[in-house]
Amino acid sequence: MEILIRDTPDEVAVTAADIVATYVRRGAVLGLATGSTPVATYQELIRRHREEGLSFAGCTAYLLDEYIGLSPEHEQSYYRFIRDEFTAHIDIDDAVVHSPDGLNPKPWLAAEKYDAAIRESGGISVQILGIGTNGHIGFNEPASPLKARTRVETLHAQTVSDNSRFFDSIEEVPTHALTQGLGTILDCEQPLLLATGFGKADAIAAMVEGPLSASCPASALQMHDRTTLVIDADAASGLVRTDYYRHVEESRPAWSAVDGRPVEA
Ligand code: F6R
């Protein structure tokens, strides 16, 4: 794993935007997470679009997950969220911003269809990810199968509680979601996980320095050879080997940008 530690959430957003922009410039398939963490990165990408001409016109996007039972118009649906926070402010064609169909009465079929669509698009290039306080990525909660495809998941009580801040009451938080499975996520070219704040420190320590285990679904990213984390010092505060991770970045050879590969490769 490549672990890039930044002093502040704003610096996390700049580094993450640098990485995403390399994919945007080649018209790649973007994997988009919702939640609060990537919003600053999306804002930085919007700024680069407006002020520096970064064009998303050649890109396609797939959301990581969607609540079951919320219509696309619902202000907390991820369909709505990603448009409000990101894609409505850039020049990507709205028709190619895809998300799982949370209203399909047969959600397991919606999951299969979504997974097939990702495959048929050629696969996700860069997959932006947040991490839950319990180590989930997407909505893959602890004990998720490590090789699963897009599927239906029951939200953990911790996730319902964490996400209730976006709803008027905890009772309104959906109990189920459609999520790319860990196997689907692992198929992407580069997972890019972002985390900020002390609240994520335990989850980051478990995913990076703990064992590969379904108990911490994010630890599945240990199996991907191009996983990059961009985290702030607070989220990194539970790690034991921060000196080494900083040393790896500082001693990166001039010919190498990410994991020993040129960024534009
Ligand atoms: C969002 C998602 C979730 C969040 C995670 C962290 O699409 O799949 O895994 O990334 O719950 O959420 P925040 O960033 O709000 O702390």
py3Dmol code that shows the C-alpha trace and the ligand (Angstrom):
import py3Dmol

protein = """\
ATOM      1  CA  MET A   1       0.000   0.000   0.000  1.00  0.00           C
ATOM      2  CA  GLU A   2       1.080   3.536  -0.623  1.00  0.00           C
ATOM      3  CA  ILE A   3       0.233   5.678   2.412  1.00  0.00           C
ATOM      4  CA  LEU A   4       0.349   9.430   1.891  1.00  0.00           C
ATOM      5  CA  ILE A   5      -0.017  11.373   5.143  1.00  0.00           C
ATOM      6  CA  ARG A   6      -0.986  15.032   5.000  1.00  0.00           C
ATOM      7  CA  ASP A   7      -1.228  17.605   7.809  1.00  0.00           C
ATOM      8  CA  THR A   8      -4.781  18.754   7.073  1.00  0.00           C
ATOM      9  CA  PRO A   9      -7.979  17.603   5.325  1.00  0.00           C
ATOM     10  CA  ASP A  10      -7.449  20.363   2.729  1.00  0.00           C
ATOM     11  CA  GLU A  11      -4.063  18.886   1.828  1.00  0.00           C
ATOM     12  CA  VAL A  12      -5.663  15.445   1.594  1.00  0.00           C
ATOM     13  CA  ALA A  13      -8.098  16.882  -0.954  1.00  0.00           C
ATOM     14  CA  VAL A  14      -5.310  18.415  -3.061  1.00  0.00           C
ATOM     15  CA  THR A  15      -3.267  15.196  -3.171  1.00  0.00           C
ATOM     16  CA  ALA A  16      -6.352  13.098  -3.920  1.00  0.00           C
ATOM     17  CA  ALA A  17      -7.376  15.505  -6.689  1.00  0.00           C
ATOM     18  CA  ASP A  18      -3.860  15.282  -8.174  1.00  0.00           C
ATOM     19  CA  ILE A  19      -4.235  11.506  -8.435  1.00  0.00           C
ATOM     20  CA  VAL A  20      -7.820  11.569  -9.764  1.00  0.00           C
ATOM     21  CA  ALA A  21      -6.915  14.248 -12.324  1.00  0.00           C
ATOM     22  CA  THR A  22      -4.365  11.939 -13.967  1.00  0.00           C
ATOM     23  CA  TYR A  23      -7.241   9.554 -14.708  1.00  0.00           C
ATOM     24  CA  VAL A  24      -9.625  12.333 -15.736  1.00  0.00           C
ATOM     25  CA  ARG A  25      -7.140  13.537 -18.346  1.00  0.00           C
ATOM     26  CA  ARG A  26      -7.230  10.130 -20.016  1.00  0.00           C
ATOM     27  CA  GLY A  27     -11.071   9.975 -19.997  1.00  0.00           C
ATOM     28  CA  ALA A  28     -11.201   7.110 -17.539  1.00  0.00           C
ATOM     29  CA  VAL A  29     -13.998   5.294 -15.728  1.00  0.00           C
ATOM     30  CA  LEU A  30     -14.228   6.901 -12.289  1.00  0.00           C
ATOM     31  CA  GLY A  31     -15.511   5.089  -9.202  1.00  0.00           C
ATOM     32  CA  LEU A  32     -17.174   7.624  -6.907  1.00  0.00           C
ATOM     33  CA  ALA A  33     -17.870   7.381  -3.193  1.00  0.00           C
ATOM     34  CA  THR A  34     -20.347   9.558  -1.366  1.00  0.00           C
ATOM     35  CA  GLY A  35     -20.235  10.475   2.342  1.00  0.00           C
ATOM     36  CA  SER A  36     -18.550  13.525   3.795  1.00  0.00           C
ATOM     37  CA  THR A  37     -14.869  12.634   3.320  1.00  0.00           C
ATOM     38  CA  PRO A  38     -14.499  12.965  -0.482  1.00  0.00           C
ATOM     39  CA  VAL A  39     -16.503  16.209  -0.699  1.00  0.00           C
ATOM     40  CA  ALA A  40     -13.391  18.387  -0.312  1.00  0.00           C
ATOM     41  CA  THR A  41     -11.699  16.414  -3.103  1.00  0.00           C
ATOM     42  CA  TYR A  42     -14.746  16.881  -5.311  1.00  0.00           C
ATOM     43  CA  GLN A  43     -14.656  20.613  -4.555  1.00  0.00           C
ATOM     44  CA  GLU A  44     -10.993  20.758  -5.546  1.00  0.00           C
ATOM     45  CA  LEU A  45     -11.763  18.895  -8.799  1.00  0.00           C
ATOM     46  CA  ILE A  46     -14.651  21.301  -9.501  1.00  0.00           C
ATOM     47  CA  ARG A  47     -12.261  24.214  -8.933  1.00  0.00           C
ATOM     48  CA  ARG A  48      -9.746  22.722 -11.368  1.00  0.00           C
ATOM     49  CA  HIS A  49     -12.541  22.235 -13.899  1.00  0.00           C
ATOM     50  CA  ARG A  50     -13.628  25.885 -13.591  1.00  0.00           C
ATOM     51  CA  GLU A  51     -10.264  27.561 -13.224  1.00  0.00           C
ATOM     52  CA  GLU A  52      -7.831  25.246 -14.991  1.00  0.00           C
ATOM     53  CA  GLY A  53      -9.974  23.666 -17.698  1.00  0.00           C
ATOM     54  CA  LEU A  54      -9.824  20.110 -16.357  1.00  0.00           C
ATOM     55  CA  SER A  55     -12.428  18.374 -18.525  1.00  0.00           C
ATOM     56  CA  PHE A  56     -14.441  15.340 -17.505  1.00  0.00           C
ATOM     57  CA  ALA A  57     -16.179  15.128 -20.887  1.00  0.00           C
ATOM     58  CA  GLY A  58     -14.536  11.813 -21.771  1.00  0.00           C
ATOM     59  CA  CYS A  59     -15.173  10.210 -18.386  1.00  0.00           C
ATOM     60  CA  THR A  60     -17.781   7.737 -17.185  1.00  0.00           C
ATOM     61  CA  ALA A  61     -18.671   7.306 -13.502  1.00  0.00           C
ATOM     62  CA  TYR A  62     -20.011   4.503 -11.302  1.00  0.00           C
ATOM     63  CA  LEU A  63     -21.131   5.102  -7.749  1.00  0.00           C
ATOM     64  CA  LEU A  64     -19.969   2.729  -5.086  1.00  0.00           C
ATOM     65  CA  ASP A  65     -23.344   2.144  -3.489  1.00  0.00           C
ATOM     66  CA  GLU A  66     -26.927   3.260  -3.021  1.00  0.00           C
ATOM     67  CA  TYR A  67     -29.533   2.940  -0.295  1.00  0.00           C
ATOM     68  CA  ILE A  68     -32.394   0.542  -0.991  1.00  0.00           C
ATOM     69  CA  GLY A  69     -35.771   2.243  -0.876  1.00  0.00           C
ATOM     70  CA  LEU A  70     -34.769   5.855  -1.540  1.00  0.00           C
ATOM     71  CA  SER A  71     -35.901   7.373  -4.826  1.00  0.00           C
ATOM     72  CA  PRO A  72     -33.247   9.167  -6.907  1.00  0.00           C
ATOM     73  CA  GLU A  73     -34.976  12.440  -6.007  1.00  0.00           C
ATOM     74  CA  HIS A  74     -34.594  11.848  -2.251  1.00  0.00           C
ATOM     75  CA  GLU A  75     -32.046  14.345  -0.980  1.00  0.00           C
ATOM     76  CA  GLN A  76     -30.120  11.607   0.849  1.00  0.00           C
ATOM     77  CA  SER A  77     -30.017   9.181  -2.081  1.00  0.00           C
ATOM     78  CA  TYR A  78     -26.501   8.777  -3.363  1.00  0.00           C
ATOM     79  CA  TYR A  79     -27.850   9.432  -6.887  1.00  0.00           C
ATOM     80  CA  ARG A  80     -28.814  12.931  -5.681  1.00  0.00           C
ATOM     81  CA  PHE A  81     -25.777  13.441  -3.438  1.00  0.00           C
ATOM     82  CA  ILE A  82     -23.188  12.880  -6.131  1.00  0.00           C
ATOM     83  CA  ARG A  83     -24.959  15.280  -8.504  1.00  0.00           C
ATOM     84  CA  ASP A  84     -25.398  17.974  -5.864  1.00  0.00           C
ATOM     85  CA  GLU A  85     -21.838  17.698  -4.566  1.00  0.00           C
ATOM     86  CA  PHE A  86     -19.907  16.910  -7.722  1.00  0.00           C
ATOM     87  CA  THR A  87     -21.114  15.846 -11.125  1.00  0.00           C
ATOM     88  CA  ALA A  88     -23.616  18.667 -11.741  1.00  0.00           C
ATOM     89  CA  HIS A  89     -20.707  21.109 -11.414  1.00  0.00           C
ATOM     90  CA  ILE A  90     -18.385  19.550 -14.008  1.00  0.00           C
ATOM     91  CA  ASP A  91     -18.757  18.766 -17.711  1.00  0.00           C
ATOM     92  CA  ILE A  92     -19.452  15.025 -17.414  1.00  0.00           C
ATOM     93  CA  ASP A  93     -22.543  13.813 -19.296  1.00  0.00           C
ATOM     94  CA  ASP A  94     -25.206  13.115 -16.655  1.00  0.00           C
ATOM     95  CA  ALA A  95     -26.292   9.996 -18.585  1.00  0.00           C
ATOM     96  CA  VAL A  96     -22.957   8.299 -17.845  1.00  0.00           C
ATOM     97  CA  VAL A  97     -23.089   8.872 -14.073  1.00  0.00           C
ATOM     98  CA  HIS A  98     -24.355   5.452 -13.021  1.00  0.00           C
ATOM     99  CA  SER A  99     -25.612   4.188  -9.682  1.00  0.00           C
ATOM    100  CA  PRO A 100     -27.263   0.984  -8.452  1.00  0.00           C
ATOM    101  CA  ASP A 101     -31.056   1.021  -8.757  1.00  0.00           C
ATOM    102  CA  GLY A 102     -32.195   1.234  -5.147  1.00  0.00           C
ATOM    103  CA  LEU A 103     -35.857   1.112  -6.146  1.00  0.00           C
ATOM    104  CA  ASN A 104     -35.713  -2.178  -8.059  1.00  0.00           C
ATOM    105  CA  PRO A 105     -38.198  -4.534  -6.332  1.00  0.00           C
ATOM    106  CA  LYS A 106     -35.651  -7.305  -6.978  1.00  0.00           C
ATOM    107  CA  PRO A 107     -32.510  -5.619  -5.643  1.00  0.00           C
ATOM    108  CA  TRP A 108     -30.382  -8.720  -6.118  1.00  0.00           C
ATOM    109  CA  LEU A 109     -31.060  -8.448  -9.873  1.00  0.00           C
ATOM    110  CA  ALA A 110     -30.213  -4.739  -9.800  1.00  0.00           C
ATOM    111  CA  ALA A 111     -26.909  -5.728  -8.160  1.00  0.00           C
ATOM    112  CA  GLU A 112     -26.063  -8.269 -10.863  1.00  0.00           C
ATOM    113  CA  LYS A 113     -26.961  -5.797 -13.593  1.00  0.00           C
ATOM    114  CA  TYR A 114     -24.794  -3.096 -12.042  1.00  0.00           C
ATOM    115  CA  ASP A 115     -21.806  -5.388 -11.705  1.00  0.00           C
ATOM    116  CA  ALA A 116     -22.173  -6.440 -15.355  1.00  0.00           C
ATOM    117  CA  ALA A 117     -22.396  -2.796 -16.465  1.00  0.00           C
ATOM    118  CA  ILE A 118     -19.129  -1.981 -14.687  1.00  0.00           C
ATOM    119  CA  ARG A 119     -17.440  -4.935 -16.367  1.00  0.00           C
ATOM    120  CA  GLU A 120     -18.817  -4.021 -19.792  1.00  0.00           C
ATOM    121  CA  SER A 121     -17.532  -0.463 -19.402  1.00  0.00           C
ATOM    122  CA  GLY A 122     -14.029  -1.912 -19.203  1.00  0.00           C
ATOM    123  CA  GLY A 123     -13.815  -1.663 -15.420  1.00  0.00           C
ATOM    124  CA  ILE A 124     -13.240   1.165 -12.992  1.00  0.00           C
ATOM    125  CA  SER A 125      -9.898   2.949 -13.249  1.00  0.00           C
ATOM    126  CA  VAL A 126      -9.622   4.905 -10.021  1.00  0.00           C
ATOM    127  CA  GLN A 127     -12.017   3.980  -7.218  1.00  0.00           C
ATOM    128  CA  ILE A 128     -12.434   6.716  -4.622  1.00  0.00           C
ATOM    129  CA  LEU A 129     -13.296   5.262  -1.212  1.00  0.00           C
ATOM    130  CA  GLY A 130     -14.060   6.474   2.288  1.00  0.00           C
ATOM    131  CA  ILE A 131     -13.931   4.205   5.320  1.00  0.00           C
ATOM    132  CA  GLY A 132     -16.522   3.649   8.020  1.00  0.00           C
ATOM    133  CA  THR A 133     -15.606   3.780  11.687  1.00  0.00           C
ATOM    134  CA  ASN A 134     -16.139  -0.002  11.721  1.00  0.00           C
ATOM    135  CA  GLY A 135     -13.808  -0.530   8.750  1.00  0.00           C
ATOM    136  CA  HIS A 136     -16.469  -0.783   6.047  1.00  0.00           C
ATOM    137  CA  ILE A 137     -15.826   0.303   2.473  1.00  0.00           C
ATOM    138  CA  GLY A 138     -18.815   0.866   0.253  1.00  0.00           C
ATOM    139  CA  PHE A 139     -21.470  -0.711   2.423  1.00  0.00           C
ATOM    140  CA  ASN A 140     -19.421  -3.868   2.981  1.00  0.00           C
ATOM    141  CA  GLU A 141     -19.862  -4.261   6.700  1.00  0.00           C
ATOM    142  CA  PRO A 142     -17.706  -6.462   8.984  1.00  0.00           C
ATOM    143  CA  ALA A 143     -17.957 -10.166   8.006  1.00  0.00           C
ATOM    144  CA  SER A 144     -18.514  -9.289   4.337  1.00  0.00           C
ATOM    145  CA  PRO A 145     -17.275 -11.907   1.883  1.00  0.00           C
ATOM    146  CA  LEU A 146     -13.870 -10.844   0.602  1.00  0.00           C
ATOM    147  CA  LYS A 147     -14.577 -11.818  -3.016  1.00  0.00           C
ATOM    148  CA  ALA A 148     -18.215 -10.731  -3.340  1.00  0.00           C
ATOM    149  CA  ARG A 149     -19.618  -8.955  -6.343  1.00  0.00           C
ATOM    150  CA  THR A 150     -22.136  -6.085  -6.156  1.00  0.00           C
ATOM    151  CA  ARG A 151     -24.788  -7.210  -3.696  1.00  0.00           C
ATOM    152  CA  VAL A 152     -27.397  -6.379  -1.095  1.00  0.00           C
ATOM    153  CA  GLU A 153     -26.061  -5.533   2.367  1.00  0.00           C
ATOM    154  CA  THR A 154     -27.762  -5.011   5.720  1.00  0.00           C
ATOM    155  CA  LEU A 155     -26.415  -1.877   7.364  1.00  0.00           C
ATOM    156  CA  HIS A 156     -24.638  -2.324  10.692  1.00  0.00           C
ATOM    157  CA  ALA A 157     -26.182  -0.466  13.629  1.00  0.00           C
ATOM    158  CA  GLN A 158     -22.978   1.618  13.827  1.00  0.00           C
ATOM    159  CA  THR A 159     -23.379   2.695  10.188  1.00  0.00           C
ATOM    160  CA  VAL A 160     -27.049   3.546  10.685  1.00  0.00           C
ATOM    161  CA  SER A 161     -26.048   5.626  13.702  1.00  0.00           C
ATOM    162  CA  ASP A 162     -23.105   7.298  11.874  1.00  0.00           C
ATOM    163  CA  ASN A 163     -25.289   8.166   8.857  1.00  0.00           C
ATOM    164  CA  SER A 164     -28.280   9.359  10.883  1.00  0.00           C
ATOM    165  CA  ARG A 165     -26.625  12.807  10.958  1.00  0.00           C
ATOM    166  CA  PHE A 166     -27.781  13.251   7.357  1.00  0.00           C
ATOM    167  CA  PHE A 167     -31.424  12.374   8.108  1.00  0.00           C
ATOM    168  CA  ASP A 168     -34.078  14.033  10.292  1.00  0.00           C
ATOM    169  CA  SER A 169     -34.203  10.982  12.547  1.00  0.00           C
ATOM    170  CA  ILE A 170     -32.429   7.643  12.890  1.00  0.00           C
ATOM    171  CA  GLU A 171     -35.663   5.843  11.948  1.00  0.00           C
ATOM    172  CA  GLU A 172     -35.441   7.380   8.462  1.00  0.00           C
ATOM    173  CA  VAL A 173     -32.033   5.802   7.702  1.00  0.00           C
ATOM    174  CA  PRO A 174     -32.547   2.879   5.297  1.00  0.00           C
ATOM    175  CA  THR A 175     -31.670  -0.520   6.731  1.00  0.00           C
ATOM    176  CA  HIS A 176     -30.344  -2.019   3.470  1.00  0.00           C
ATOM    177  CA  ALA A 177     -28.168  -0.935   0.582  1.00  0.00           C
ATOM    178  CA  LEU A 178     -26.781  -2.073  -2.740  1.00  0.00           C
ATOM    179  CA  THR A 179     -22.997  -1.986  -2.711  1.00  0.00           C
ATOM    180  CA  GLN A 180     -20.139  -2.931  -4.949  1.00  0.00           C
ATOM    181  CA  GLY A 181     -18.742  -6.046  -3.304  1.00  0.00           C
ATOM    182  CA  LEU A 182     -15.168  -6.255  -2.094  1.00  0.00           C
ATOM    183  CA  GLY A 183     -14.339  -8.380  -5.158  1.00  0.00           C
ATOM    184  CA  THR A 184     -15.808  -5.714  -7.453  1.00  0.00           C
ATOM    185  CA  ILE A 185     -13.797  -3.011  -5.700  1.00  0.00           C
ATOM    186  CA  LEU A 186     -10.617  -5.082  -5.948  1.00  0.00           C
ATOM    187  CA  ASP A 187     -11.063  -5.283  -9.729  1.00  0.00           C
ATOM    188  CA  CYS A 188     -10.388  -1.561 -10.136  1.00  0.00           C
ATOM    189  CA  GLU A 189      -7.067  -0.289 -11.407  1.00  0.00           C
ATOM    190  CA  GLN A 190      -6.279   1.858  -8.356  1.00  0.00           C
ATOM    191  CA  PRO A 191      -8.232   2.028  -5.087  1.00  0.00           C
ATOM    192  CA  LEU A 192      -7.856   5.507  -3.584  1.00  0.00           C
ATOM    193  CA  LEU A 193      -9.012   5.572   0.036  1.00  0.00           C
ATOM    194  CA  LEU A 194      -9.414   8.900   1.820  1.00  0.00           C
ATOM    195  CA  ALA A 195      -9.762   9.399   5.567  1.00  0.00           C
ATOM    196  CA  THR A 196      -9.638  12.406   7.849  1.00  0.00           C
ATOM    197  CA  GLY A 197     -10.112  12.919  11.566  1.00  0.00           C
ATOM    198  CA  PHE A 198      -9.437  11.005  14.779  1.00  0.00           C
ATOM    199  CA  GLY A 199     -12.713   9.137  14.357  1.00  0.00           C
ATOM    200  CA  LYS A 200     -11.130   7.098  11.549  1.00  0.00           C
ATOM    201  CA  ALA A 201      -7.822   6.352  13.318  1.00  0.00           C
ATOM    202  CA  ASP A 202      -8.778   2.898  14.631  1.00  0.00           C
ATOM    203  CA  ALA A 203     -10.269   1.805  11.308  1.00  0.00           C
ATOM    204  CA  ILE A 204      -7.159   2.981   9.402  1.00  0.00           C
ATOM    205  CA  ALA A 205      -4.839   1.182  11.833  1.00  0.00           C
ATOM    206  CA  ALA A 206      -6.861  -2.020  11.459  1.00  0.00           C
ATOM    207  CA  MET A 207      -6.939  -1.881   7.656  1.00  0.00           C
ATOM    208  CA  VAL A 208      -3.233  -1.069   7.213  1.00  0.00           C
ATOM    209  CA  GLU A 209      -1.483  -2.808  10.079  1.00  0.00           C
ATOM    210  CA  GLY A 210      -4.063  -5.362  11.185  1.00  0.00           C
ATOM    211  CA  PRO A 211      -4.564  -8.776   9.639  1.00  0.00           C
ATOM    212  CA  LEU A 212      -6.367  -9.349   6.355  1.00  0.00           C
ATOM    213  CA  SER A 213      -9.787 -10.118   7.743  1.00  0.00           C
ATOM    214  CA  ALA A 214     -13.456  -9.833   6.856  1.00  0.00           C
ATOM    215  CA  SER A 215     -13.800  -8.274  10.309  1.00  0.00           C
ATOM    216  CA  CYS A 216     -12.207  -5.170   8.814  1.00  0.00           C
ATOM    217  CA  PRO A 217     -13.522  -5.133   5.231  1.00  0.00           C
ATOM    218  CA  ALA A 218     -11.107  -2.341   4.206  1.00  0.00           C
ATOM    219  CA  SER A 219      -8.216  -4.717   4.948  1.00  0.00           C
ATOM    220  CA  ALA A 220      -9.170  -6.475   1.691  1.00  0.00           C
ATOM    221  CA  LEU A 221      -7.326  -3.594   0.005  1.00  0.00           C
ATOM    222  CA  GLN A 222      -4.093  -5.158   1.307  1.00  0.00           C
ATOM    223  CA  MET A 223      -4.556  -7.634  -1.557  1.00  0.00           C
ATOM    224  CA  HIS A 224      -4.527  -4.961  -4.261  1.00  0.00           C
ATOM    225  CA  ASP A 225      -1.089  -3.997  -5.551  1.00  0.00           C
ATOM    226  CA  ARG A 226      -2.000  -0.364  -6.221  1.00  0.00           C
ATOM    227  CA  THR A 227      -3.950   0.692  -3.142  1.00  0.00           C
ATOM    228  CA  THR A 228      -3.245   4.300  -2.215  1.00  0.00           C
ATOM    229  CA  LEU A 229      -4.357   5.928   1.016  1.00  0.00           C
ATOM    230  CA  VAL A 230      -4.453   9.686   1.408  1.00  0.00           C
ATOM    231  CA  ILE A 231      -5.111  10.455   5.061  1.00  0.00           C
ATOM    232  CA  ASP A 232      -4.585  13.326   7.437  1.00  0.00           C
ATOM    233  CA  ALA A 233      -2.378  13.191  10.523  1.00  0.00           C
ATOM    234  CA  ASP A 234      -5.393  12.614  12.802  1.00  0.00           C
ATOM    235  CA  ALA A 235      -6.600   9.602  10.816  1.00  0.00           C
ATOM    236  CA  ALA A 236      -2.980   8.336  10.759  1.00  0.00           C
ATOM    237  CA  SER A 237      -2.584   8.702  14.530  1.00  0.00           C
ATOM    238  CA  GLY A 238      -3.243   5.017  15.274  1.00  0.00           C
ATOM    239  CA  LEU A 239      -0.555   3.762  12.867  1.00  0.00           C
ATOM    240  CA  VAL A 240       2.717   2.384  14.253  1.00  0.00           C
ATOM    241  CA  ARG A 241       4.913   2.774  11.165  1.00  0.00           C
ATOM    242  CA  THR A 242       4.144   6.357  10.097  1.00  0.00           C
ATOM    243  CA  ASP A 243       7.872   7.191   9.954  1.00  0.00           C
ATOM    244  CA  TYR A 244       8.376   4.477   7.369  1.00  0.00           C
ATOM    245  CA  TYR A 245       5.346   5.532   5.308  1.00  0.00           C
ATOM    246  CA  ARG A 246       6.629   9.129   5.253  1.00  0.00           C
ATOM    247  CA  HIS A 247      10.117   7.863   4.366  1.00  0.00           C
ATOM    248  CA  VAL A 248       8.724   5.883   1.424  1.00  0.00           C
ATOM    249  CA  GLU A 249       7.086   9.000   0.017  1.00  0.00           C
ATOM    250  CA  GLU A 250      10.077  11.269   0.690  1.00  0.00           C
ATOM    251  CA  SER A 251      12.536   8.863  -0.913  1.00  0.00           C
ATOM    252  CA  ARG A 252      10.410   8.196  -3.957  1.00  0.00           C
ATOM    253  CA  PRO A 253      12.758   8.134  -6.972  1.00  0.00           C
ATOM    254  CA  ALA A 254      12.347  10.879  -9.575  1.00  0.00           C
ATOM    255  CA  TRP A 255      11.206   8.319 -12.153  1.00  0.00           C
ATOM    256  CA  SER A 256       8.491   7.024  -9.890  1.00  0.00           C
ATOM    257  CA  ALA A 257       5.261   8.643  -8.805  1.00  0.00           C
ATOM    258  CA  VAL A 258       2.861   6.056  -7.449  1.00  0.00           C
ATOM    259  CA  ASP A 259       3.934   2.588  -6.370  1.00  0.00           C
ATOM    260  CA  GLY A 260       7.010   2.827  -8.534  1.00  0.00           C
ATOM    261  CA  ARG A 261       4.911   3.554 -11.647  1.00  0.00           C
ATOM    262  CA  PRO A 262       4.813   6.832 -13.536  1.00  0.00           C
ATOM    263  CA  VAL A 263       1.544   8.647 -12.801  1.00  0.00           C
ATOM    264  CA  GLU A 264       0.694   9.069 -16.478  1.00  0.00           C
ATOM    265  CA  ALA A 265       1.398   5.427 -17.345  1.00  0.00           C
TER     266      ALA A 265
END
"""
ligand_1 = """\
16
F6R
C -20.085 6.104 0.679
C -19.647 4.846 1.261
C -19.210 4.712 2.675
C -18.466 5.929 3.223
C -18.078 5.716 4.686
C -17.413 6.935 5.274
O -20.415 5.934 -0.701
O -19.657 3.879 0.573
O -18.390 3.584 2.789
O -17.336 6.164 2.453
O -19.216 5.413 5.436
O -18.324 7.985 5.293
P -17.857 9.472 5.671
O -16.946 9.920 4.594
O -19.150 10.263 5.684
O -17.204 9.382 6.995
"""
view = py3Dmol.view(width=600, height=400)
view.addModel(protein, "pdb")
view.setStyle({"model": 0}, {"cartoon": {"style": "trace"}})
view.addModel(ligand_1, "xyz")
view.setStyle({"model": 1}, {"stick": {}})
view.zoomTo()
view.show()
